[in-house]
């Protein structure tokens, strides 16, 4: 056998032995990277929905682990307030709180045995109830809900006209917050229409007498405001100083003196 063939056979034999060794050698899978869990801290959340005006019980609260790096400012942490459950129990919800929502102290209030409305009424404000049409005719068809904003329209009989069917309408208050409709202080069970014979309004002390006099002189109606207009407190500009008169279904203007 020639030397060249011997060299080729030797190279082939070595290559075959190397391939066999590679096949028999067990493959080593890379070790998975170790992922360390982000640190958490227990925060106080609502165990279920807490409607506005409800007294918070111990069953309404629970601790939930929250990523420490993303804890919002103002929520209650167990490492900062371990006795928070006892502190919160018995307080009244000023606003509706959803299940699993972190508890904030500004959404709760201590009533000290007082009524809910007096507890949540801002300082310097008064709550006044006015009579409305229980069919909803005087409350935007019944679609005004608690916490909506509305204008108050007064309608009374014009005694100076000499006609029994002459009425005058005028907007007397603008952008007034509706605290309650009937006995409801919030939307109940997904109800989109709240009908009641009274509407409780949040007004300034000076506006209390205006409502009382207007209610005695005639009837009051609520005109629902758009959410986009909720920040406007001044009445819209008018071209003249006039009131709307309605006589026999015909609308006209009467200029004020």
Buried (B, 14 or more C-beta within 10 A) or exposed (E): EEEEEEEEEEEEEEEEEEEEEEEEEEEEEEEEEEEEEEEBBBBBBBBEBBBBBBBBEEEBBBBBEBEEEEBEEEBBBBEEBEEBBEBBBEBBBBBBBEEEBBBBBEBBBEBEEEEBBEBBBEEEBBBBBBEBBBEBEBBBEBEBBBBBBBBBBBBBBBEEBEEEEBBBBBBBBBBBBBBBBBEBBBBEEEEEEBBBEBBBBBBEEEBBEBBEEBBEEBBBBBBBBEEEEEEEEEEEEEEEEEBBBBBEEEEEEBEEE
